[in-house]
Amino acid sequence: MNTKTQELTYGAMIVAIFGVLLLINRQTGGFFEGVFMFIFPIPMVAFSARYGWKDSLAVFVCTVLIAFLFGTFTAVFYAISQSFIGMVYGSCIHAKKDMNRTLLLVLVLSAFAELLATVLLLSVSGVDLNTDILAMQETMNEMFKQAGMDAATGLLSYDYLKRLYIISTGFVGAMQGLVVYYLSLQILRKLRYPIQKPMPITKYYPSKVSGFVAFGLCFVFTYTIAHPFANEMAQNILQSAGICGVIYLIFFGYIALLLTCNVYLRLPRALGMILSLLCCLAISYLPIMMGFAYISLGFHEAIDERLTAKK
């Protein structure tokens, strides 16, 4: 009975902390909303890491109700999605799941949540994404003309700018998930939670099937860019799923490029990190193909064998 009472009290405290954050955000006119994006998941991470996902569902429902009652128009979408990510993250810790798999799950969920929130907010506010991209295209064309340069049609094409916008939005969401992951770990360790020590990401072998699935989602994303669906909801869902596949492959593509620079090219580690990051930020097909080869075509095993032979 005392254990159940303690759980209820702890859950009420978590909901109260979540509500206080929403109230502060509302009273300051959303001034700290960018900061609170990284704090919203932490209360749910703390609760679900201790009690698991089944007991966390009721607390999550309470945070959703609190978000609708005390959140601002834009904060509702972010607060609910971040609370859900916190519940999933904490539940993985409670179940002692592999921490590298947990990191990837948090990154994918954060990227998807950012894309979904962007699409929903644009739809509800009546802003047309296509109109915004066309305005961006016109502005960039004018900038090139004023600078006396010819605009590169491929670089400033509508499809390229739309792809760039979607990928950058998903990438920002993934980076937010990365910050939430490590920030939550630090706080839980300070609270003396039993946290598994993650193994190096280079030692993690993702499922080869996931590489094929992600590669297929990349094709879906490219197809929806070239041939948009008449159904806007279907278009948004498929593009959101596609961008998750792109980010997944780029993430492992970065690791593949970094290991290639270190193992095969024997470049200094700092230089290899910079070159690999530049390749990924260029949003070319190289990191995508490298990520696919790393996951599903045996490139990871080849690098691991080479590293083992050196030892």
Secondary structure as UniProt FT lines:
FT   HELIX           2..27
FT   TURN            28..32
FT   HELIX           33..36
FT   TURN            37..40
FT   HELIX           41..70
FT   HELIX           73..94
FT   TURN            95..96
FT   HELIX           99..125
FT   HELIX           129..146
FT   TURN            147..148
FT   TURN            153..156
FT   HELIX           158..190
FT   TURN            191..192
FT   HELIX           201..203
FT   HELIX           208..226
FT   HELIX           232..259
FT   HELIX           260..264
FT   HELIX           269..281
FT   TURN            282..283
FT   HELIX           285..296
FT   HELIX           299..310
//
